[in-house]
Amino acid sequence: MHFVISHDPAARFRFASLQSPAGQLLRAQYNVTVDSVVLIEDGRAYTESDAALRIAARLSAPWSWLTIARILPAALRNIAYRFIARHRYRWFGKQEVCWLPTADLAARFLN
């Protein structure tokens, strides 16, 4: 989430915690069972590598270049996605404190 917010200055994406009332409603509506990144786009839910690559496609370069990975089979992409997800804090660090929500940041979250 922090990465997307930081690399989405046009504020195209909106967010909801999977545990929040909005997140639970969307999970039920779209029959989402994973505890991972979920992208709702054009009435469809995308998860794991499909969601990550669709998000990357809407970010600026060089992140949009990652969409080339769509040529790989989804099963292989999802193995790579889960591996990166498991190790992301070790490689990229973990934010120790939450961002203070400005009005602009708060507007990007679903209630």
URURWO-V90374 format. One record per backbone hydrogen bond with DSSP energy under -0.5 kcal/mol. NH is the residue of the N-H (numbers start at 1). CO is the residue of the C=O. Records with the same first field share a line. If there is no record, write none. Layout:
# URURWO-V90374
NH=CO + CO
This chain:
# URURWO-V90374
5=1
6=2
7=3
8=5
11=8
15=108
20=17
24=20
25=21
26=22
27=23
28=24
29=25
30=26
31=27 + 28
32=27
33=31
36=34
39=46
40=38
41=39 + 44
44=41
46=39
48=37
50=47
51=47
52=48
53=49
54=50
55=51
56=52
57=53
58=54 + 55
59=56
60=7
63=60
64=60
65=62
66=63
67=64
68=65
69=66
70=67
71=68
72=69
77=73
78=74
79=75
80=76
81=77
82=78
83=79
84=80
85=81
86=82
87=83
88=84
91=87
92=88
93=89
101=99
102=100
106=102
107=103
108=105
109=106
110=15
